[in-house]
């Protein structure tokens, strides 16, 4: 009896132990071997940057298991090198979760033969949550655009303009679909990952509803904490509508409370960074619009979120922007302002209160004209 009890206890303990995630790679071409190293790139959505892990190993068989030590899901990609240090295979981004994943070269793909590559092939990852990852319709952004002002009205669900009734039904169906996807896959890391990305599209009431439906284990993650901060800061912004206190650096590295720079007129704040190609691509159009603006009524201000002062200064020298420019490096301020992506803009009224945000560039001139901000 004692033996049976001990056996039962061991079985229960083993059953409760978390399984070790692993990747199974299949590389059919024997010319690739031996492999020299595997380069892992791990991307966590809360930080926006990549953690890189490099592991050296010698692999002399066509199929092998490589045990990962990471105990939580993440978005990753990997690159395989041979003994010469050349790339022989690589994947796109995939979801690494607690499952066996099989990475195989894509069918009918011609190998890449250039410097640094040696018969390199792209590898497709299968298994785990990657059926969701490969489903382009799962938790996707809407295939239609809405002005932020309409999104606010639609989220309230009341006083819908008659000419927007059909669009409201379309938006409502989209939000319901996102919520149903969340409920159906509430345990999937990729659901959480997509919700973080959808903070660029959906306002906090929908995000909060989806967040509450997630499995508790997903909430206690950096991505879960990101969503919680987004919801909390959104509520504060909606209730107060006041720009949070922030200090900015000018070109001479002098720190100044931003509110002291504001006078009694409207301001369009443009948030950007030197490394953001879409941000810099819109500067010619912004410059053209700025030349039509009555700066006695409205002023443009660009605020870079660069972490490197030198990169910011170099970009300023290249862009030659005609309006005031400042630097703000604190990540906490980005969260307070709900800046999860760039380019992004915020319109302040004469009292420094937020009255609009994310005005689309293609609509900006018409919007400013409707407010009487352009020169006569």
C-alpha positions in Angstrom: 0.0 0.0 0.0 2.8 2.4 0.9 4.5 1.7 -2.5 1.2 2.5 -4.3 0.8 5.7 -2.4 4.3 6.8 -3.2 3.8 5.9 -6.9 0.5 7.9 -6.9 2.3 10.9 -5.3 5.1 10.8 -7.8 2.6 10.6 -10.7 0.7 13.6 -9.4 3.9 15.6 -8.9 5.1 14.8 -12.4 1.7 15.7 -13.8 1.8 19.1 -12.1 5.2 20.0 -13.4 5.1 22.4 -16.3 6.2 20.8 -19.5 9.4 22.1 -21.0 8.7 23.9 -24.3 10.8 22.8 -27.2 11.4 23.4 -30.9 11.7 20.5 -33.3 13.6 21.4 -36.5 13.6 19.4 -39.7 16.2 20.3 -42.3 16.2 17.8 -45.2 19.4 18.9 -47.0 22.4 17.0 -45.6 24.8 19.5 -47.2 23.8 22.0 -44.4 25.5 20.0 -41.7 27.1 20.4 -39.3 25.3 23.4 -37.9 27.4 25.8 -35.9 24.9 28.0 -34.0 21.4 29.1 -33.6 20.5 32.8 -33.1 17.2 33.4 -31.3 15.5 36.8 -31.4 12.8 37.1 -28.8 10.4 40.0 -29.2 8.2 41.1 -26.2 5.3 43.4 -27.1 5.5 45.5 -23.9 8.9 46.7 -24.7 8.9 47.1 -28.4 12.5 45.9 -28.7 14.1 42.6 -29.2 16.0 40.5 -26.7 18.6 38.5 -28.6 19.9 35.1 -27.4 22.8 33.4 -29.2 23.4 29.7 -28.7 26.3 27.7 -30.1 25.9 24.0 -30.7 27.0 21.3 -33.1 24.2 19.5 -34.9 25.0 16.5 -37.1 21.6 15.0 -37.7 18.7 16.1 -39.9 16.1 16.2 -37.2 16.8 17.3 -33.6 15.2 18.8 -30.5 16.6 21.9 -29.0 15.4 22.6 -25.5 14.5 26.2 -24.6 14.8 27.5 -21.1 12.1 30.2 -21.5 9.0 29.3 -19.5 6.6 31.8 -21.0 5.3 32.3 -24.6 6.8 35.0 -26.8 7.1 36.1 -30.4 10.4 34.8 -31.8 12.4 34.1 -34.9 15.5 32.1 -35.4 18.5 32.0 -37.8 20.7 28.9 -38.3 24.4 29.1 -39.2 26.8 26.6 -40.5 30.5 26.1 -39.5 31.6 28.8 -41.9 29.3 31.3 -40.2 27.0 31.6 -43.2 23.2 31.7 -42.8 21.6 28.5 -44.1 18.0 28.8 -42.8 15.8 31.3 -41.0 12.2 31.8 -40.0 9.9 34.7 -40.0 8.2 35.7 -36.7 6.3 32.9 -35.0 4.5 32.3 -31.7 6.6 30.1 -29.4 4.2 28.6 -26.8 4.2 25.5 -24.7 4.0 23.0 -27.6 6.2 21.1 -30.1 6.8 23.3 -33.1 8.1 21.9 -36.4 10.1 24.3 -38.7 10.4 23.1 -42.3 11.8 24.8 -45.4 9.0 26.3 -47.6 8.1 24.2 -50.6 9.2 25.2 -54.1 11.4 28.0 -52.8 14.7 28.7 -54.5 17.7 28.8 -52.1 19.4 32.2 -51.5 23.0 32.3 -52.7 24.6 35.7 -51.7 27.4 36.8 -49.4 26.7 35.6 -45.9 24.1 33.1 -47.1 24.8 29.6 -48.3 21.8 27.9 -50.0 19.7 29.6 -47.3 16.0 28.8 -47.1 13.1 30.3 -45.3 11.5 28.0 -42.8 7.8 27.8 -42.0 6.9 27.1 -38.4 3.9 24.9 -37.6 2.2 23.8 -34.4 1.4 25.4 -31.1 -0.5 28.7 -31.6 0.8 29.2 -35.1 -2.4 28.2 -36.7 -3.7 31.4 -35.1 -0.6 33.4 -36.2 -1.0 32.3 -39.8 -4.7 33.1 -39.8 -4.7 36.7 -41.1 -8.3 37.2 -40.1 -7.8 36.3 -36.4 -7.9 39.5 -34.2 -7.1 41.5 -37.3 -7.4 45.3 -37.7 -10.6 46.4 -39.5 -10.5 46.7 -43.3 -12.1 50.1 -43.1 -11.0 53.4 -41.5 -12.9 55.5 -39.0 -12.1 59.0 -37.7 -11.4 59.0 -33.9 -14.4 61.3 -33.5 -16.7 58.7 -34.9 -15.1 55.9 -32.8 -15.9 57.9 -29.7 -19.5 58.3 -30.7 -19.8 54.6 -31.8 -18.4 53.4 -28.5 -21.1 55.3 -26.6 -23.7 53.7 -28.9 -26.1 56.7 -28.6 -26.9 59.6 -30.8 -25.6 57.9 -33.9 -25.8 60.3 -36.9 -28.4 58.9 -39.5 -25.8 59.0 -42.3 -23.4 56.9 -40.1 -25.9 54.2 -39.0 -24.6 51.6 -41.5 -21.0 52.3 -40.6 -21.9 52.0 -36.9 -23.4 48.5 -37.5 -20.2 47.5 -39.3 -18.0 48.8 -36.5 -20.2 47.1 -33.9 -19.9 43.8 -35.7 -16.1 44.2 -35.8 -15.9 44.8 -32.1 -18.2 41.8 -31.3 -16.0 39.6 -33.5 -12.8 40.7 -31.6 -14.5 39.9 -28.3 -15.7 36.5 -29.5 -12.2 35.7 -30.7 -10.9 36.6 -27.3 -13.4 34.4 -25.5 -12.8 31.4 -27.8 -9.0 31.7 -27.4 -8.7 33.2 -24.0 -5.8 31.0 -23.0 -3.7 31.8 -26.1 -0.7 34.1 -25.8 -1.3 35.2 -29.4 -4.7 36.6 -28.3 -3.0 38.8 -25.8 -0.3 39.7 -28.3 -3.0 40.9 -30.8 -4.9 42.8 -28.2 -1.8 44.8 -27.4 -1.5 45.7 -31.1 -5.2 46.6 -31.3 -4.7 49.3 -28.7 -3.7 51.3 -31.8 -7.2 50.8 -33.2 -9.8 50.2 -30.4 -10.6 52.5 -27.5 -10.2 51.3 -23.9 -13.9 50.1 -23.3 -13.5 47.3 -25.9 -9.9 46.5 -24.8 -11.0 46.4 -21.1 -13.9 44.0 -22.0 -11.5 41.7 -23.8 -8.8 42.0 -21.1 -11.3 40.9 -18.5 -12.2 37.8 -20.6 -8.5 36.6 -20.7 -7.2 33.7 -18.7 -5.7 35.1 -15.4 -2.3 33.5 -16.2 -2.1 35.8 -19.3 -2.9 38.9 -17.2 0.2 38.4 -15.0 2.7 39.1 -17.9 4.4 42.2 -19.2 1.9 42.3 -22.1 -1.0 41.9 -19.6 0.4 44.7 -17.5 0.7 46.8 -20.7 -3.0 46.4 -21.4 -3.8 47.2 -17.8 -1.8 50.5 -18.0 -3.4 51.3 -21.3 -6.9 50.9 -19.8 -6.0 52.9 -16.6 -4.3 55.8 -18.5 -7.1 55.9 -21.1 -9.7 56.4 -18.3 -7.7 59.2 -16.8 -7.2 60.9 -20.2 -10.9 60.6 -21.0 -12.0 61.9 -17.6 -9.6 64.8 -17.4 -8.5 65.5 -20.9 -5.5 67.4 -19.5 -2.0 66.9 -20.8 0.0 65.1 -18.1 3.0 66.9 -16.7 6.1 66.3 -18.7 9.6 67.8 -19.1 11.1 68.2 -22.5 14.7 68.8 -23.7 15.4 71.5 -26.3 18.3 71.4 -28.8 20.7 72.7 -26.2 19.7 69.9 -23.8 17.9 72.3 -21.5 15.0 70.7 -19.6 11.8 72.6 -19.5 8.3 71.8 -18.1 6.3 71.5 -21.4 3.3 73.5 -20.1 5.4 76.6 -19.6 6.0 76.7 -23.3 2.3 76.9 -24.1 0.5 80.3 -24.7 -3.1 81.0 -25.3 -3.5 79.3 -28.7 -4.0 75.8 -30.1 -1.1 73.3 -30.5 -0.8 70.3 -32.7 1.8 67.9 -31.1 3.5 65.6 -33.5 5.2 62.6 -31.9 7.9 60.9 -33.9 11.4 59.4 -33.7 14.5 59.4 -35.9 14.2 55.7 -36.6 10.5 55.8 -37.6 10.3 55.8 -41.4 6.6 56.6 -41.6 7.2 59.6 -39.2 9.9 61.1 -41.4 8.0 60.2 -44.6 5.1 62.5 -43.6 7.3 65.6 -42.9 7.1 67.0 -46.5 3.3 66.9 -46.3 3.3 68.4 -42.8 5.7 71.1 -44.0 3.3 71.9 -46.8 0.4 72.2 -44.5 2.3 74.2 -41.9 3.0 76.9 -44.5 -0.8 77.4 -44.8 -1.4 77.7 -41.0 -2.0 80.9 -39.2 0.5 80.5 -36.4 -1.2 83.1 -34.3 -4.0 80.6 -33.8 -2.2 77.3 -34.1 1.3 76.1 -33.7 3.0 72.8 -34.6 5.3 71.2 -32.1 7.2 68.0 -32.8 8.3 65.9 -29.9 10.7 63.1 -30.5 10.7 59.9 -28.3 14.3 59.0 -29.3 16.4 57.5 -26.6 19.6 58.7 -28.2 20.1 62.5 -28.3 22.7 62.2 -31.1 20.2 60.4 -33.4 17.6 63.1 -32.7 20.0 65.9 -33.5 21.2 64.2 -36.7 17.6 63.7 -37.8 16.7 67.4 -37.1 19.7 68.5 -39.2 18.5 66.4 -42.1 14.8 67.3 -41.9 15.2 71.0 -41.2 11.8 71.3 -39.6 10.5 74.9 -39.4 8.5 74.6 -36.2 9.6 74.0 -32.5 11.2 70.6 -31.7 11.7 68.9 -28.4 12.9 65.5 -27.0 11.0 63.4 -24.4 12.7 60.1 -23.5 10.7 58.9 -20.5 8.8 55.7 -21.3 6.3 56.5 -18.4 5.2 59.6 -20.3 4.5 57.6 -23.4 2.2 55.4 -21.4 0.4 58.4 -19.8 -0.2 59.9 -23.2 -1.3 56.5 -24.7 1.4 56.6 -27.3 1.7 53.0 -28.2 2.9 53.8 -31.8 4.1 56.6 -33.9 3.5 58.8 -35.8 0.8 60.2 -33.7 -0.6 63.6 -33.0 -2.5 65.4 -30.2 -4.5 68.6 -30.5 -4.5 70.9 -27.5 -6.9 73.8 -27.1 -6.1 77.3 -25.7 -6.2 75.9 -22.1 -3.9 73.0 -22.9 -6.7 70.5 -22.8 -6.7 67.6 -25.2 -9.6 68.1 -27.7 -8.6 65.6 -30.4 -5.9 63.1 -31.4 -4.7 60.9 -34.2 -6.0 63.2 -36.9 -5.2 61.4 -40.2 -2.6 63.2 -42.3 -4.8 63.0 -45.4 -7.6 64.7 -43.4 -5.4 67.2 -41.5 -5.6 70.3 -43.9 -9.4 70.0 -44.2 -9.7 69.6 -40.4 -7.6 72.7 -39.7 -9.6 74.6 -42.3 -12.9 73.7 -40.6 -11.5 75.0 -37.4 -10.4 78.3 -38.9 -6.7 77.7 -38.4 -5.5 78.4 -41.9 -4.3 81.8 -43.3 -7.0 83.9 -45.0 
